[in-house]
């Protein structure tokens, strides 16, 4: 609301903003309002009582119903009808807010919003009320508790706010911009420039944003871009108020006169359909406020500051008979509002009084209001006082309810007797190795579980469930009885338990005792981890992807190749696919297919994970096929086109997974019968039949014809979607498994009933002792329908024969390689992807994978094949029958992978690193404003290319994409549910030797397309705009470009020197061998002591004060290099560990004395000259 040109008498309220604290009442206050009102000793009204007891209201005509005092003598600055409850909110010039309940205006709550500024606008939300002051936005509960307090810049002068949706707010004022604020994160998300400054009023329709300016203009802006579409020059002086309804916009304001501004009695009315003004509306009052009150017609309510109110039609003539008077207590009306139901009008005057006008005796403020919660009254019983100083005071004076039931404290002795828990048994390994000295036993720690962790078994049956009953690190299923649940614990959704040290003390080895790498599940859309593992263990796919490199910024094939390289380097440590999933989220097709899940949907298991992973499987194979076909010459990175896999016509992905099909028709007279063997079901799925009407040459008429899809070429890898998406399909799988189980038992020579269990003696009678050695147990045969191998044969008439294949069939039919010449192929089961149904965790996806010989040779140095269960970072070897056992109650098959036997012999499996030294040479920046004068690094020359063992100083800075999710336990400790998601923003590499030692050769700022929640400027030095290519002045590159530089340095064998490199490499998503990392945080660390910051180490050893206001990665990388040189100097290149240990003791003693803080005064010097330090150096 713009108050320019209003009554000058308002100036006298400026010094009296806190008149409620003055014991003398304001002289302008009408004494009639204070009749029967009790005053406190300071003379201020305590309650806002109605003026008159009863008022006769005529239906359909607005009349005054109640008047109350909000705050004595303090002008009302804003009024607002609550949109959710039957309440009226009032804000004062003194920054005080008061709410009144119902048409009787009973005081509900009253609290101070701001101590110095007036409240300029109020907006009600579902959970609280928004209050806007000059440079502050405060969100408070209706009772007065603060939900958030958002401070704006001190130079801001805000006047209006507009709620565009449930979580987005626009705030404008007397400056040349409008802020967009997200109410969920309480962060400024956008800043829209305003060509005409001074936005004091904002409205919204389904077509435009309407902004009223102090210059008298009304601008119409686009809802999406906020660009100006139209402008109306309403008044030559200033704008007072305007409102929009339907296709009409009405405005009132001030016109320029010779003596100054004068209130214009013509209302400007505009037609929004033709975007032009229509006939102005002349009114008989000085308009200061106006509102549309659309009940039966689109009538306008025009209010003057003196209290006159007139109703008229916007396209008609104003009638003087339609004027009524509000009778304010003060000289002026300061605010006006209309309820959502249009049944009530609220006026606030300059004496702090609120007037409610209604058109019915019992009005409602909203059409549908929810029930208001009231504070419980304070019930104080009138009990006689008791003097506890008297020893003879009878306790019977204390009132106790008379009851015949037993009291809660009357427990039987059996329930109140102490019953300590039975101590757990001592580990057998400890008892075996224990040596007694007197009555005390000593034994080495077998390291079977973490320190100070001893699980209590409350029941003996706890350890009868499975081998994972001792898992204590995962919070899912920690406090439960495993035997009550059907899902085996190793198949349940695994979760990482985060501590204050992050992941450093989490025992991944407990879940994975192999040398293969798992994948971490906490990243968004990590449901595809199991499918990534399947593709990795397909050796032709793995080699092909790692040989691929292209110039696309977000190429899934490139990112998948980088991830496969990390899986190759890992020795059992888990990896994370953050960069791959980051590129995955940018693919438009993935979003269109519904493959991008929100965090809430992924956590709750919303939707079918089986269908989701099947769609993901089709998508990734199609995307990899396209990426391989898009390889063009010349490549962005030299050496990328040298792959032997790519052909000019089709990609190797197409050769591996695609097949050629053709359609043919067959009359029903030749139709064959059904067969429910798996091989035949697979055949009918591949050679799909469809009934239709077609011409039959044999019958010479139109007949119901079967159209069959025949296969012309079999793929090397057969991928099968199981499509178990209903109870009927699950019953089919269950029935076929039972049938296969009975047929297997019958084949072994015996019959079995449905509910009969066989003993070991019964099984010995089923066959000879020689045959028994090859027979599986009865538990392994249950719920098995899938064959481990299938045999496919292409017939001469383009038909397809499919048979189940067993090891014994090879003796009968001969080796598979010999039959391939006659169109016969044998496919072996390589992987099964399974959907785990678990209502407690929302379900998950796991994979059973048959790992080949070459992978075991690389990891373990042995040559054999083995089935493994991959459940994110949990990896466990399993029996092959477990891979095909599907209990449809909780373990449902989703995808099957059959691989043609002897597949690897057809493809070149050599992996050639496609990254060459040219990636380190100079490259152009993405930033448009980046100039050579702003360059902070010198690229490497050809004669400076790093060699094996060269030192490179490294430091990285990060920004936050998602805040962490944590919960506060009842004991006051914090438990991290989900860590904050970080993204690398700057990477710096510094030369570690040579004449240019200490000069950076990489200083890349990483461009990001994702929304940044926190730039962490104090710790990273990254400012808003540094990562935006349009306005950044830094050397901006893509993450892929910088990632290739670091990959080349790792592959060439350089040694990275830095401080806290473990977290840096984790966020960058790099796997670096441990012998190539020289981390100063561990070099200057004593066991079981705290880690020391780089700033303190630099001050202590190098007499440097770094990281003053913000961090700089170049400074940090240079300091880490100098600290490493200092370490070599103090430890004599590692030959004198005892003398260096004394140096570390002096370091920790000095750190404790100074509370690990670097002194601020300039005069204080480093402790290098101290006596203690010099004596240690002398040693």
N, C-alpha and C positions, 0 to 999 in steps of 0.2 A: 504494500500500500504506500503510495507516494503522498506525503503530507505537505508538499510544496504548495503554497498559495492558500493554505487553510487559515483558519482564524488565528490571529497573532496571540490570542489569549492562551494558547497552548504553551507558550514559552514559560509561563509561570510554573509549569509542572516539572520543568527540568531539574530544579534543585530539590524537589520533594519526592524523589523516586523511592525513598525509604520513609515516607511519612508514617507508615505503620509503626515505626519505632519511636515516633514523637508523641509524648503524652498529651499534647494539645491537638484537638480535633480540627480538621480543615474547616475554614470559614465558609466554604462553598457548599458544605454538606447540608442537605435538607434535614432539619431536626425531626420531621415526621417519620423518617425511616428508622430512627433510633428509639421509638416508643417501645417499651417493654423489652428492651435489649440490655442485658447485663454487661457491664464494662469491667474489665480487669483493673487492678490498682493503677495501671498506667493509662487507663482511659481508652483502650482500643477494643473494638467490638469483638466478642469471642465467637458468636454464632451469627450466621446469616439467616435471619427470620423473615418470613413473608410479610409484606406490608399490610395487605388486607386479608381477612379470614376467608371470605367467599366472594366469588366473582361470577356473575351470570354471563355465560358464553352463548352466543347465537351461532348455530350450525352454519358453516360455510363462510362466516365473516370473521376476519382476524380481530381479536380483542386481547387486551392484556390479561394474562392469567396470574403471573407472579412476578415480583421484583425482589431481588436479594442483593446483599452487600458482599462482594467478593473480597475486597481489601479496602479498608476505609481510606478515602482520599487519594488513592493511587489509581491513575487512569487505567482502564482496561485497554490493552493493546491488540488483543486477538481473541476471538471466540470460535469454537468448533464443536459441532455435534458429532459425537462418537458414532462411527459407522458400524460398530459391532454390538454395542450395549446401549441401554437407555440412559445415556449420560451426556452432559454438556460440559465442555472444557473451556476454561477462561485463563488467559495469560495477561499479566500486568506489565506496566512499564518498569516495575521494580524487579522483574525476573522471577516472579512468583506464579505458580500454577495452582488452580483450584478446580475441582470437578464437583458437579452437582448431579444427583441421581433423580430421574423421573421428572414428570411435569410439576411436582411439588418442589423441585429444586432443593432436595435435602443434600447437605454437604457430605460428599463421599470421601474425598482426600484433598490434602493441601500440602504443598512442599515447594521448596526453593529450587529453581532450575538454574538460575545464573545470579551471581551476586552483584553484578554491575550493569549488565545490558538488559534491554527489554526483550520480551518474547515476541517474535515477528510472525511466526506461523506455527500452527499445530496440525499434525496429521496422525490419525488413529490407524493402528495396525491390529492384527489379530492378537498379538501377545503383548502389546504395549503402545506407548504414545511417543511420537517424534516431536521434539521441540527445536525450533530453529531460532538462534539468536544471531548477533552481528557476525561473529566468527566462530560459532560453535554449533554442532549438531549433537543433540543428546537424545538417546533412546531409553525411556524409563517405563517400568511397569506401572499399571494403573494405581498401585498402592504407593509408589514413590521410589522403589528400588531402581538403581541405575543398571541398565543392561549393557550399554556402551556409551562412551563419551568421546566423540570424534572432534578434535580440535582442527580448525582450518587455519590458514595463514593469517597472521595478525593484520595484514593489509587488506584482507577481504572485508566487504560490507554486504552481507547476504540479506536478502529481503523475501525470497520466495522459494518454495520447494514444490516438486511435483512427483508423485509416485506413479511411475510408468507401468510397473508390474509389481508382483509381490515381493521382489527382491532388488529392484533397481530404482534409484532415486536421482532426480535432477535438482540441482541447487543453483540458484542464480541471484545476482545482486548488482551493485553499482560498480561493476568491473567489466572488462571486455571478454569474459569467458563464462561458460556454464560448466559445472562439474557433474560428472556421472559417478555415483557411489554405489557399490555393491553392498547391500545390507547383510549378506551372508558372511562375507570376509571383512567387512568394514574397511574397504580399501577404495581409493579413487581409481576407477577403471578407464575413464575417458575425460578429456578436457576439450570442449567444443568452443571454438572461437566465435565471438559475436561481433558482427560488423558495427552494429549500433549499440553502444554500451548502455548499461542501466536497465537490466531486466528485473522488474519489480513484481510482475504478475505472470503466472504460467497456467495455461489450461491445455486439455488434451481431448481430442475426439478420435474416431477410428480412421481419420484421414490425415490430420496434421497435429503438430505441436503449435500452440499459440503463445507468443511471447509479447508482453506489453512493456514498452520502453518508457523511460522518463521523458524522452523527447516528444512523446505523443504518438509514436508509431506502434502498430501491431504487426508483427511478422509471423508468417505461416511457414513452418519448417517441416521437412520430410521426417517421417517417423523412424527411418532407418539410418539415414546419413546426417540428419540434422541440418541439412542445407536449406537456405531460404528459397521457398517456392514463390511466395507472393508477399507484398507489403502494402499495408493500408496507412496512409498519413491521416490519422483521425483528427488530431488537434494540433494547433500551432504552438501551444504552451506546454502542457504536460498531460499525462494520462492519469486519471484517478482510479477507474475500475472498468472492467469489461467482462462479458460472459458470452458463452457460446451454447446454442441449442439448435439441433437439427441443421438446417442450412442457413441459419441466421447468426450474425455476430453483432452485438450491441455494445457500445462503449460510451463512457462519459469522461469528461476531463475539463481542462482549463485552456482558455484562449489568451493569446498575448494582446494586451491593451497598452495604451500610452502610460497608464499608471502602474502597470505590472500585469500579473496574471489575474484573470477573472473567471469565475465558474461559468461554464457554457451551459445554457438551458436547452440546447439542442443535443439530443442523443444521436450519435452516428450509428446507422444500421447498415450492414453489408450482407449481400446475398452471396453465399459461398459456392453456389452453383455457377454463377456467371462471373464471380470474383470482381464485383463492382458495388459501389454504394447505391442504396436506394434512398427514398425520401427521408430526410432526418425527422426525428420525432421530437416535437416541442413539448416540454413538460412545464408544470407550474411550480416546481420546487428546484432548489439548487442541488443537482445530483452529485453525491459523493460516493455512493455505493449503488450497485444494481445487480440483480440476480433474476434469471429466468425461473419462474415457478410454474412449470408445466403440469397443470392438473387436468382441467377440461380443455383449456386453450393454452397457447404459448404466451402467457402474460408475463409482463415484467414488473418487478418491484423496484422502485427508485426511491432511495433514501437520501435525505439531506442531513448535514451535520447538526442542524438545529432540531431535528427530531421529526420532521415531516416525512410522510411515506405516501407514495402514490402508486396505484396499480394501473397499467394500461397495456394495450396490445402493441407489439413492436411495429406493425404495419397500419395501425389505425390512428385515431386522434385521442389525445389525453383529455380526460374529463375532470374538471376541478372538483366534482362531487366525490371522486374516488380518493380523496386525500384524507388521511387521519394523522393524529399526532401521538408520538410515543411518550411524551412528558419525561424527558431524562432528568435525573437529579442534578447533574452537572450541566454546564452550558452547552456541551457538545456531545454528540454521539461519536464514538471512536471506532466501533467495529460492528459488523452485521454478518449473520450467517443464517442459512436455511437448512432445516433437517432433511434427511434423505427421503422421508415420507411426505415432505412438503406440508405437513400439518403444524409445524412450529417454526417461529422466527425468533432469533436471539439478537438483542442489542446490548452493547456495552458502552457506558458513558465515561466522561472524564472524572467522575467522582468515585469510580470503582464499583458502580452498581450494574447489575445485569437484569434485563427486562425480558420476560418470556411472553410472546404473543402466540396464540393458537387459534385454530378455527373450530375446535371442539372442546367440550369440557374435560375429556380424558384422552388427550392426544398420545400418540406414540411417535418416537423420533425416527425409528427405522421400520420397514415392513416386517422384517424378521430379525429380532434382536435375541441374542443369547442371554441366559440368566447371569446376573451379576453376583459375584462372590463378595460377601460382606465379612468383616472381621467379627470374630466371636466376641460377645460381650464379656466383660470381666465380672465373673461371679465371685463375690466375697461373702462368705458365710459370717453371720454375726455370732461369733463364738466368744465366750468370756476369756479375758486374758489369764494366762497361767504364770504364776511366779515360781520359776524353777529354783530359786534360791532357798525355798522352804523344803526341808527334808521330809516333812510330814504331808506334803501335797499328794492327795490320792490320785493315782493314775486313772481311776474310773471316771474322772472328769473329761478325759479325752473321748469324744464320741466315736463309737465303733458300731457299724451296722449289725443288727441282730440277724443272725442266719443260723439255720440248722445244718447247712452243708459243711463239709470239711474245708478248711482253709488251704490255700495254695501252698503254704509253708509246712503243712502237716504231711510230710512225705514219709512213706514207710522206711524202715531202717535198711531194707534191702536195696532201695533205690539211692539212698544217701551214703551207703558204705563206699569207701575208696576202692576203686578198681583200676589199678594202673595197667597200661598196655604191656603186653608181653614183649620182651626185648627180642629183636630179630636175631636169627642164628648167625654165628660168625662164619665168614667165608672159609670154605674148606682149604683154599690155598694158603690162607693166613695160618690156620691150625697146622698145616703140613710144614711150613717153613719157620714156625715160631720157635724161639729159643728162650728158655726160662732162666731168669736170674733171681733167685729167691722165689717170691710168689708173683713176680711181674714177668709177663711174656713180651718179647720183642720180635717183630716180623716186618719184612719189607712190604711196602704198599703194592698190592698187585695191580693197581691202576684200573680196576674194573669199573669204577664210577668216579664222579667228580668229588673233590674234597668236601668234607662235611655233609655229604648226602648219603643217608641210609634210609631206604624205603621200608616202611612198615607194612607187613602183610596182615591185615585184619582177619582174613580167612585163608584157609589152606588151599581153597580152590582158585585163588587168584593166579597162581603160577601154572595152572593147568590149561590156560587158554592158548597162549602162543608164546613164542620166544621174545615178543616185544612188550611183555607186561612190565618190564623194568624201565621203559622209556619215561624219563621225567622232565626232559628239557622242553618238550612241546606242551603248550598250555591247553591244547585241545584234548579233551579226554583225560586230564590229569587226575581229577577227583571223581572217578567213577569206577564201577565194578565191571571189568571187561567182559565177564561171562554173560552179562545181561544183554549184550549187543551182538547182533549177528555178524557185523562187519569185522573181519580180522584187522588187528591194529596196524599191521604193516600196509594195509590197503586204505587206511583212513587218511584224511587230508592232513598233511604235516604242516606245521606252523613254526616259524622261527621265534624264539623267545629273546627279546632284546633287553639288555641291561644298560646301565649307565656307561659301559664301555662299548656299547654297540654290539657287534658280532664277534669281538675278540675272544670272549669267554664262552661262546656257544660251541658245543662239541658236535661238529658235523661228522667226525669219525664214528660217532656212535650209530649214525644212520647209514654210513657208507664205509665199509671195510675193504672195498675194492679200490682199484686204481683208476676206474672210470669216473668221469665228472658228472655230477648232477646239476640241476638247474634250479635257481632260487625262485620261489613262487610269489614274492611280495610285490612284484612289478605289475602294473595294470595290464590286463589281457594275457597273463602268463598261463592261461588254461591250455595253450598250445605247446607247453613244454614237452609233453610226451611225444607229439608228432615231430618236433624238432629232433628228438633223440632217434626216432625211427628213420628219418631222412639221413641223419649222421651215420648210422650203422649200415645204410645202403652204400656200399663202397664205391660203385660207379658214380652215384649222385654226389657223395662226399668229395671225391677227387675232382669231379667236374666243377662243382661250385667253388672249390678253393682255387681253381685255375682261372676263374672268371674275375674280370675287373673292367669296369666301364666308367663313363664320365657322368652318369646320372647322380644327382645328389642323394636321392632316396631310392636306391636300387635294392630290392629284397635279396637278389642273388649275391650281390657284393656283401651286404651285411650278414647274410647267412654264412658266406665263406669266412668272414672274420670270426664269427661265432664258432664255426667248426674248427678253425685254427686254435682257438682258445681251448676247446674240448680236447684237441690233440696234445696241447702242452700241459694240461692239468694232470697232476698225479693224485687224483682223488679229491682235490678241493673243488667245491661247487663253483660254477660260473653263472653269470646272469646275462640274459638276452636283452638288456635295456636298449642298446642301439638298434638292434633288429626290430624290436617292438615299437621303438620310436619311429622308424621308417614305415613300419606296418600301419601305424595310425594315420600316416599322411596319404595313404593310397585311397583315392575316392571310391574305388570298387569295393574295398573292404568295408567301408562305412555303408555303402549301398546294400551290401549283402547282410548287414546286421552283425558283422564280425567284431565290431568295436563295442566292448561292454563297458558300462559305467561301473565304478567301484562297488556301489551298493548291489547291482545285479550280480556281479561276479562273486561277492561275499555270500550272498543269500542263495546262489545257485538258481536264480530266476531264469526260466526258459530251460530247454532241453540241451544239456551239454553234449549229448550224443549227436543230435542234429547239427549243433554248432560246430563240432570238430569235423563232421563230414563235409560241411560247407567250407570250412577252413582248408581241408585237405584238397578239395577240388580247386579252391582259389589259389593256393600256393603252387600247385603243379602247373596251373595255367599261367600264373605270373612268372614262374621260373622259365617256362617254355618261351614266353614273350621276351623276357630279358635276354635269353640266349640268342633269339633271332634278331634282336636289335643291335647286336654288335656291329659296328661300322668302322671303316678305316678312313682316316687315321684315328687311332684311339687317343683318349685323353691322357692315358698313362701308358707309356711305352712298354711293350712286352705283354700287354694284356691280350693282344690278338694272336698270340702264339699257341693257343690251346689246340690240342689235337682232337678235341671233342666236337668242335663246331663244324658243321657242314653248311654249304651254301643253301640247300633246300630246306632242311628241317633241323631242329635242334636235337641234341642227344636226349633231352628230357622227353621229346616226342617219340624218339626211338625206343626209350625205355618203357613208357607208360601208355602210348597210344596204340590203337588197333584200327584196322580197316573193316568197315561193315557194309553190307548191302541188303536190300529188302527183296523178298520174294513172296508170292501168294500160293496157297495150296487149298484146294477144295476140302470140305469137311469129310468127304468120303474116305480120305486117307489119314484121318486123325488117329493118333496113338494114345495109349492110356497114360495115367499119371504114375509117378514114382517119387517117393519122399526121401530117397537117399540124397545126402548132401551134394554129391557130384551131379546128380540129375537136377536138383534145385538150382545149382550154379549154372548148369547148361540152359535151363529154362529162363534164367535171369539174363544170360548173355544173349541167347537166341530168343528174344522176346516175341511172343505171339499176341496177335490182336485180331479180334473177330470183326469182319466188315462185309458188306454186300459187294460182290464183284462178279465179273463174267467168267464162267468156267467153260473152257473149250471142250472138255470131255462131256459135260452135261448139256452144253449148248444153251445155257440160260444163266440168268443171274442167280447165284447161290450164296449162302453164308460162307464166306471164305476166311481162312486163317492166313493173315499176313505175318511172315516170319522174318526176323532180322538175323541174317547169316553173317558170320565173321569170316573175313578173307585173310587176315593176318593177326597172329597172336602177339601180344606185347611181351616184353622180357620180364616186366614186373606187373603182376595182376593185383590190383587194388579193389577190394570188395567192401562196399558199405552194407552193413547188416540190416539197418532200418528196423530195429526193434523199438518201435515208438508207441505201441499200444499193448494192452493186456492180452489181446488175442494173438498178436505176434509173439509175445513172451510165452504164452501157453504152447504155441507151435514148437518153439525151441525146446521147451521143457519136455514135451511129449516125444520129440525126436531123440532127445538125449536118453530118455528112458527106454525107447525102442532099441537104440544102438547099444545100450548097456545090456539088455536081455540077449540081443543077438551075439554080442561078444562072449557072454557067459555060455550061451548054447554052443558057440563055436569051440569053446574050450572043453566041452563035453559034459555040461551039467545044466540043470534048470535052476532058476532062482525066482522066488516069489517077491512081491513088491516090498514087504515089510521084513523079510528075513535077512539076518546078518550071518555071514559065514565065519566060521572059526578057521584057524590056520590048518587044523587037521582036515577040514572039509576041502580046502583048496588043494591039499596034497593029493586028493583022490581025483582031481580033474584031469590030470595028465601025467606024463612021465617026469622024472626028476630033471631030465635035460630040458624039457620044455618049461618047467617051472622057473628056471633061472631067468628066462626072458619074459615071463608074464608079469604084468603090473599087479599091484595090490587092488583090493576091491574099492578102496577109497579113491584110488587114482582113476578108476574106470567110471565113477559116477559123474554125472553132468557133463559128459564128453560126447560131442556129436561131430566136431570138426576133425577131418583127417589131417595128419601131419604132411602128407604129400598127395597130390592129385596128378592124374595122367590125362593129357589132352591130345586128341588126334584129329587132324584135318582130313576129312574124307574127300573122295574124288568129286563128289557132287556138291562141294562147298558146305558140307555139313560139319558138325562138331560132335565128337564123342568125348565124354568126360567120365573118368573112373576114379574111385579112391585108390590110392597107391600105398602099399606097405613095403617094408624092407624085404619081405619074402617074395614079393612080386618081381624083384629084380633078378632073382634066380630063374624065374619062369620066362620073363620077357627079355632079359638081357640088359646091359648097361643103357642108361638113358642117352649117352652121347651117340651110340650107334643108331638109335631109333630116330634121332633128330633128322637124319637124312631122309626118312620116310614120312615126315610130317607129324611125328609123335614127340611130345614134349612132357617133361616131368617138372612140376612146380613144387617147391618145398615151402612150408609155412615159415615165414621169417619174423613176423611180428603180429601181435593182436593189441588193439587199443580198446580199453574197457572203460565203461562208465560205472563208477561206484555210486550206488544209491545210499545216501546217508542223510537223514532228515536233520540231524544235529548240526552238521557243518555245511549243508547245502549241496553235498555231492562233490565229486572230483573225477579227474581222468587220469588213468595210469596206463602203462604200456608193458607188455611182455615182449622182449626182444631176444632173438637168437643171435648172439654176438659171434662173428666169424673168427677165423684163425688169424688173419692179419692184424686185427685189433688186439687180440691177446698177445701176439708176438711183439707189437709195439709197446704195449703197456707192461706186460708181465714177463716177456721173454720166453713164453711157452706157446706151443701150437696145439690148440684144441678149440672146440665149440661148446658154448654153454648158454642156457637160457637165464635171463635176468629180469627182475621186476624193477621198473623205473617209475618211482613215485616222487616227482620233483627231485629233491636232494637225497631221497632215500633210495638206495640201490642194494639189492640183495639177490644172490643166486637162487634159483628155484628149479624144481623138477620140471621136465618138459610137459608132463600131464597137467600141471597147474596152469600152464599157459592156455590150455584149451578147455579148462573146467569153468563153466559159467552157471553159477547159481543165480537164477533169474530173479530171486528175491532182492539181491543187492549187487550182483556182479553181472552187468549186461554188456554183451559185445557191441562195439560200434564200428570198427574198421579192421579188416584183415589184409595182410600183405603176404602174397605168395610170390616167390622169386624163382625164376627159371633156373634149373640146376646147371651148374658150370657157367653161371652168368659172367663171373669176373674174367674168364678167359677171353671174352669177346671184346673187352674194352681195355684201353690203355689206362692203367691205374697209377701212373707217375704224377706226382704233385710238383709242379714248377711254380715257384714263387713269382707272381706277376708284378710285384712291386719293385721298381728300379730306383736308382739313385737320383733320377731326374725329379722325383717328387720334392727333394730338398732345395731345388733351385728356386729362383725368384718367381713369384706369381702375383697376379693382379688382385687388388682388394675389391670386395663386394661393395664397400662403402663409397657413396658418390662424393662425399666431401673429404675423403682421405687424400692428403697431399704428401709429397715426398718429404716435406719439411717436418711432418708429424711422425715419420718412421722412427720406430724405437729399436730396430734391429738391423743387422747386416747379414744377408743370406750367405750361405757357404759358397765358396768358390770350388772349382773342380779339384784344385790341389789341396783343399781342406776337408775332403770327404773323410768321415770318421772310419776308424779301423777297429778291429777287435780289441777290447780292453780299454778303449779311450773313455775318458770321463766326460759326462754331460750333466750339467746342473739343471734340475727340473723343478718347476713349481706350477701349480694350477690353482685357479680361483673358480668358485662355483656360485650359482644362484639357486634359489629354492622354487620348485614348481608346485609342490604340494606340501602343506604343513603336516607334521607328524600327528598321529592319532594316539592318544595316551589316556589312561584311566588312573584315578587316584584311589588307592586301596584304603581300607578302613584304618590301617596302621600308619597312614601318612606317606607311604612309599608310592612312587610313580611307576606304573608298568606301561611300557611302550607297546601298543598293539600293532601299529604300522609306522615305520620310520618316515621321515620327511624325504620326498623325492627330489634329488639334487640333479642339476644339469651343469656340465662344464661350460664356463663362460670365457676363460682365458687360459692359454697354455704358453709357457715360456721355457725355452731351452737355451742354456748358456754354454759357451765353449769352456772346456775344462782343462785345456792345455794349449801350448803354442803361443805365439806372440800376441794373439788376440784373446788371451784367456780372460774370461769374465764378460766378454761381449756377447750379447744374445744373438743367435742365428734364427730363432723362431720366437715370435711374440704375436700369436694369433688370438684375436677375439672371435668367439664362435657365434655365428648368427643362429638364432633360434626362432621357430615359428610358433612355439607353444607359449602359453601365458605364464609370465613370471609373477609369482606371488610375493617374493622378497628378494631384492638384489643384494642384500647383506653387504651394503656399501662399506660399513665400518670394518668388516673383516676381509672383503674381497676387493675393494676399490672400484667395483663395477657400479656405474651410475645408470639411471634410466636413459635410454637413447644410445648407449654404447653398443648395443647389440642390434640396433635397427639400421638396416642398410641405407635408409633414406636420409637419416640425420647424423649418423655416426661419423666421427673423424678418426676412428681407429682403423688398424689393419684388420678388416673383417673377412673371415673365410668360413667355409662350411665345416661341419664336424668331420665329415668324411675326408676332406683334404688334409686336415691336421692329423687325423687318425692314421692316414697312410704314412705321414712323415714319422710318427712315433713307431709304427710297425716296422718301417725300414730300419730305424735305429736299433730296435729290439732284435730283428733278424740278423743284423750285421754284427751284433755282439758287444755293443757299448755298455758301459756301466753307468747307471743313473745315480746321481747324488742329490739328495733332497731331504726335507724334513716332513715326516708323516706321509711318505709316498704310498703306503698301503691304501689309504683312503683315496688318494688322487687316482691311482690306477683303477680302483674299484668303480669310481664314478665315471671315469673315461671309458671303462669297460675294456680293459687290457689285461692280459695275462702275461706277466713278466717272470722269467725264471729267477729264483731267489739269489743265485750267484751274480746276477746283473743288477742288484739293488743294493745301494749303500745308503742306509737311512740313518741320519744323525740323531733321530729320536731314540734309536736303539744303541747307537755307538756311545752316547753319553747317558747311559741308563744303568742303574744298579738293580739287580733282581729284587722283586717285591717292594720296589719304591715307585714313586710317582714319575710320570713322564714330564720332561722339562720342555718348556716352550722355546721356540727359536729365538725369541726376543731376549729372554734371560740368558741363554747360552751366548748370544752375540755380545751382550753387555759384559758377561763374566770373562769370556776368553778373548774376545777381539776388541773390547773397548768401543763397541759400536752401539748406538741407540737407533733401532729400526722400528718400523710399524708404529709410528707416532700417532697420526690421526687415522690413517687407513693402511691396508696392506698393499704392497706392490710386489708382483710376482718376480720381476727382474731383481729387485733388491733381495728378496728371500732366496732366490736360486743362487745368487752370488755369495750370500752369507753362508748358505749350506756348503758350497765349495770351499770357502775359507775355513769353516769348521772342520771339514774333512781333512784339510791340510794340517790344521792344528792337532787333530786326533793322531795323524801319522807322526807328527813331531813329538807329541807327549808320550805316545806308546812306542816310539822307536820302531815304527812300521809294524807294530804288533808283537815285537820281540820282548818287551818288558811289561807284562800285564800287571805285575804287582805295583810298580810305580804309578801306572795309570789308575789303578784302583785307589791309591791314596789321593790322586787328583780328584777323582769322583767323590770321595768322602768329603774333601774340602768344598767341593761344589754344593753338595747337599747340605752341609752345615751352614754355608753362607745363604743358601736359598731359604732354609727354615728361619734364619734370623731376620731376613728381609721379607718374609711372607711371599717369596717368589715374585716380588714386584721390582721393576727397574726404577731406581730413584729418579725423581723429576727434576730437582735442582741441577742447574748447569755446573755448579762448582764441584759437585760430588763426582769423584772419579771412579773408574772401574777398579775392582779388587785385584787387578793384576799387580799393582804395586804394594799390596798389603803384605805384611810379614808372613802370614800363614801361607799365602799363595806362593810367595817367592821361595819359602823353605821347601814347599812341595816340589817346585821346579828343580830345586837344587838336588833333590833326591834322584 
